[in-house]
Amino acid sequence: MHMLSKNKIKFIRSLQQKKTRIETQCFVVEGRKGIEELLNADWIIRELYVSELIAQKFKDLLVNVNYSISDEQAIELASGLKNNREAIAVVSF
């Protein structure tokens, strides 16, 4: 299991600001449904953190993707959503 560092959590949260998204050319995708749609599309995923449950549920979609299994509390801390403990991704424009 991979822990999200405080700096990584801070970076992911900073992507909620338009200025940071423009500077880094990245945006965040959160939650089970958003991640599933992302994995079925052709976006460039820079970072992907998923809970063990999601890793099992989407194992066929995750075959060609570099991802880290993270604890749900860290995902929740990085998330801008109230109830996201499952998955979060940083994606390039």
C-alpha positions as CSV (number, residue, x, y, z in Angstrom):
1,M,0.0,0.0,0.0
2,H,1.3,3.5,-0.9
3,M,0.7,6.4,1.3
4,L,0.0,9.8,-0.2
5,S,2.5,12.2,1.2
6,K,1.4,15.5,2.6
7,N,3.0,17.3,-0.3
8,K,1.2,15.1,-2.8
9,I,-2.2,15.7,-1.0
10,K,-1.5,19.5,-1.0
11,F,-0.7,19.4,-4.8
12,I,-3.8,17.4,-5.6
13,R,-6.0,19.8,-3.6
14,S,-4.3,22.8,-5.2
15,L,-5.6,21.6,-8.6
16,Q,-9.1,22.7,-7.5
17,Q,-7.8,26.2,-8.4
18,K,-8.0,27.2,-12.1
19,K,-4.7,29.0,-11.9
20,T,-2.9,25.9,-10.7
21,R,-4.6,23.7,-13.4
22,I,-3.5,26.1,-16.1
23,E,0.1,26.3,-14.7
24,T,0.5,22.5,-14.4
25,Q,-1.7,21.6,-17.4
26,C,-3.4,19.0,-15.2
27,F,-6.8,18.4,-13.6
28,V,-8.2,16.0,-11.1
29,V,-10.7,13.2,-11.7
30,E,-12.4,11.8,-8.5
31,G,-14.6,9.0,-7.4
32,R,-15.5,5.6,-8.7
33,K,-17.6,6.7,-11.7
34,G,-15.2,9.4,-12.8
35,I,-12.2,7.0,-12.7
36,E,-14.1,4.3,-14.6
37,E,-14.9,6.8,-17.4
38,L,-11.3,8.0,-17.3
39,L,-9.9,4.5,-17.7
40,N,-12.2,3.9,-20.7
41,A,-11.0,7.1,-22.4
42,D,-7.6,8.1,-23.9
43,W,-6.5,10.7,-21.4
44,I,-2.9,10.7,-20.1
45,I,-3.0,9.7,-16.4
46,R,-0.1,11.2,-14.5
47,E,-1.0,9.8,-11.1
48,L,-3.7,7.4,-10.0
49,Y,-4.5,6.4,-6.4
50,V,-7.1,3.8,-5.7
51,S,-8.4,1.9,-2.7
52,E,-8.0,-1.8,-2.6
53,L,-11.7,-2.3,-3.3
54,I,-11.4,-0.2,-6.5
55,A,-8.2,-2.0,-7.5
56,Q,-10.1,-5.3,-7.4
57,K,-13.2,-4.0,-9.0
58,F,-11.4,-2.4,-12.0
59,K,-8.5,-4.8,-12.3
60,D,-9.2,-5.4,-16.0
61,L,-9.2,-1.7,-16.7
62,L,-6.0,-1.1,-14.7
63,V,-3.9,-3.6,-16.6
64,N,-2.0,-1.0,-18.7
65,V,-2.1,1.8,-16.1
66,N,0.5,2.8,-13.6
67,Y,-1.4,3.2,-10.3
68,S,-0.9,3.1,-6.5
69,I,-3.1,1.4,-4.0
70,S,-3.6,4.0,-1.2
71,D,-5.5,4.0,2.0
72,E,-9.0,5.5,2.0
73,Q,-8.2,8.2,4.5
74,A,-5.4,9.7,2.3
75,I,-7.7,9.7,-0.8
76,E,-10.4,11.4,1.3
77,L,-7.9,14.1,2.4
78,A,-6.7,14.8,-1.2
79,S,-10.3,14.8,-2.5
80,G,-12.4,17.9,-3.1
81,L,-15.5,15.7,-2.8
82,K,-17.3,15.1,0.5
83,N,-17.5,11.3,0.2
84,N,-14.6,10.1,-2.0
85,R,-12.6,7.4,-0.3
86,E,-12.2,5.3,-3.4
87,A,-10.1,6.9,-6.1
88,I,-8.4,10.1,-7.4
89,A,-6.3,10.8,-10.5
90,V,-4.2,13.6,-11.8
91,V,-4.6,13.8,-15.5
92,S,-2.8,15.9,-18.2
93,F,-4.7,18.2,-20.5
